[in-house]
Amino acid sequence: MAHHVIFSKIDLAMQKTKLPNVMRERLLRAARKVMKNAYAPFSNFKVGAAILTSKGQVFVGCNVENASYGMTNCAERTAIFSAIAKDGPKLEIEAVAVTNDHGTPCSPCGACRQVIYEFGPRAIVFYQGKKGPKQSLITDLFPEGFRFK
């Protein structure tokens, strides 16, 4: 039996680029709060993330390091995996907020970008840029993301 990979096409022409300020601030506060729970004894770089689902729920996550560095998990994926653990795999992400305890530029890593795209191909991402707070569509941060149908 031949295996075929089918990629789903996502109509990005109608992407929302705005989120109410009150919701953005709620996500950033939640990310800052959970950041304090991060386990980062090796890098001393704590990260917090909060995701907003299409159902209006907010899930949070922090980075969890490990002496075997490849076993470390980022804050963004921790939040996403927590949402799936609670509500199942039909997650649709509207927005993601990321913060860190150093105030340095910190957008999601490549692995997190792919996972965000998998569950939120229209998501808005809020993070610290070089010149202050930034927001980007996940498709701007990760233009070649893919999903299996």
C-alpha positions in Angstrom: 0.0 0.0 0.0 1.5 3.3 -1.0 1.6 6.1 1.6 0.5 9.5 0.4 1.1 12.7 2.3 -1.8 15.1 1.9 -1.2 18.7 3.0 -4.2 20.7 4.0 -4.5 24.1 2.5 -5.4 26.9 4.8 -7.0 30.1 3.5 -4.9 32.7 5.2 -6.4 35.6 3.2 -8.8 36.4 6.0 -6.4 36.2 8.9 -7.2 38.3 11.9 -4.3 40.5 12.9 -5.9 42.1 16.0 -6.8 40.9 19.4 -8.5 43.2 21.9 -5.9 44.8 24.2 -7.6 43.5 27.3 -7.2 39.9 26.0 -3.5 40.5 25.0 -2.8 41.9 28.5 -4.6 38.9 30.1 -2.4 36.5 28.2 0.8 38.4 29.0 -0.2 38.5 32.7 -0.9 34.8 32.7 2.5 34.1 31.0 4.4 36.3 33.5 2.7 34.5 36.4 3.4 31.0 35.2 6.9 31.9 34.2 7.7 32.0 38.0 7.1 28.2 38.0 9.7 27.4 35.4 12.4 24.8 36.1 15.5 26.4 34.6 18.5 25.4 36.8 20.8 25.1 33.8 20.1 28.2 31.7 18.6 30.4 34.5 16.3 31.7 31.7 12.7 31.3 32.8 10.0 31.5 30.1 6.2 31.6 30.5 3.6 31.2 27.8 -0.2 31.5 27.6 -2.4 30.4 24.8 -5.9 31.5 23.9 -8.2 28.9 22.3 -11.0 29.5 19.9 -13.3 28.6 22.8 -12.0 31.5 24.8 -10.0 29.3 27.2 -6.5 30.3 28.4 -3.9 27.6 29.1 -0.4 28.3 30.5 3.0 26.7 30.5 6.5 27.3 31.5 9.8 25.9 30.4 11.0 22.7 32.1 14.7 21.9 31.6 16.5 18.6 32.1 20.1 17.6 32.6 19.7 15.8 29.3 19.1 19.0 27.3 17.1 17.3 24.5 14.5 16.4 27.1 13.8 20.0 27.9 10.4 21.4 27.0 9.6 25.0 26.1 6.8 27.0 27.7 4.8 27.3 24.5 4.6 23.5 24.0 3.9 22.9 27.6 0.9 25.2 27.4 -0.3 23.6 24.2 0.2 20.0 25.5 -1.7 20.9 28.7 -4.6 22.2 26.6 -4.7 19.0 24.6 -4.4 16.9 27.8 -7.4 18.6 29.3 -9.7 19.0 26.2 -8.5 16.7 23.6 -6.8 17.1 20.2 -9.4 19.4 18.5 -7.5 22.4 19.8 -7.6 25.7 17.8 -5.2 28.4 19.0 -6.2 32.0 18.5 -3.2 33.6 20.2 0.0 32.9 22.1 1.9 35.2 24.5 5.5 34.5 25.5 7.5 36.2 28.2 10.9 35.7 29.9 12.5 36.8 33.2 15.4 38.7 31.5 13.3 41.1 29.3 15.4 40.0 26.3 14.1 39.3 22.8 12.4 35.9 22.9 10.1 34.6 20.1 9.1 31.0 19.9 11.8 28.5 18.8 11.3 26.6 15.5 9.8 23.5 17.2 7.3 25.6 19.0 6.5 27.5 15.8 5.6 24.3 14.1 3.4 23.1 17.0 1.7 26.5 17.2 1.0 26.3 13.5 -0.3 22.8 13.7 -3.0 23.9 16.1 -3.3 27.6 15.1 -2.4 28.4 11.6 -4.0 31.8 12.0 -2.6 32.5 15.5 -1.2 35.8 16.6 2.0 35.6 18.7 3.0 38.2 21.3 6.6 38.3 22.4 9.5 40.5 23.4 11.4 41.9 20.4 14.6 43.8 20.1 12.8 47.1 20.4 10.1 46.2 22.8 6.8 44.2 22.7 6.0 42.7 19.3 3.2 40.7 17.7 3.4 38.6 14.6 1.1 36.2 12.8 2.5 32.6 13.1 2.7 32.5 9.3 5.1 35.5 9.4 7.3 33.7 12.0 6.9 30.3 10.3 6.0 30.8 6.6 6.5 27.2 5.6 4.6 25.4 8.3 2.7 22.2 7.4 -0.2 20.1 8.6 -1.3 16.6 7.6 -4.9 16.3 6.6 
